[in-house]
Amino acid sequence: MESHDTVKTTLGELIAALTEETAEVIRDEGEANKIVAFIVTYLLNTSAPASRKWQYWQ
């Protein structure tokens, strides 16, 4: 995806995608949900610009 492309999605779709991907790695549903909650909380509470967030995870 190029830097000028924008993906339009809902928070629910993001959570569903994160849950699906996390469940493939973490078999315990409760633990997978905790990890998803942590990811979503981090994304919503980080004030860094999107480009800096991307560099942080690489």
Contacts in CASP RR format, 6 or more apart in sequence:
PFRMAT RR
TARGET T0000
AUTHOR 0000-0000-0000
METHOD contacts of the structure
MODEL  1
MESHDTVKTTLGELIAALTEETAEVIRDEGEANKIVAFIVTYLLNTSAPA
SRKWQYWQ
1 7 0 8 1.000
3 51 0 8 1.000
11 40 0 8 1.000
14 40 0 8 1.000
15 36 0 8 1.000
15 40 0 8 1.000
18 36 0 8 1.000
18 39 0 8 1.000
18 40 0 8 1.000
19 32 0 8 1.000
19 33 0 8 1.000
19 36 0 8 1.000
22 32 0 8 1.000
22 35 0 8 1.000
22 36 0 8 1.000
23 29 0 8 1.000
23 32 0 8 1.000
25 32 0 8 1.000
26 32 0 8 1.000
26 35 0 8 1.000
43 53 0 8 1.000
46 53 0 8 1.000
48 56 0 8 1.000
END
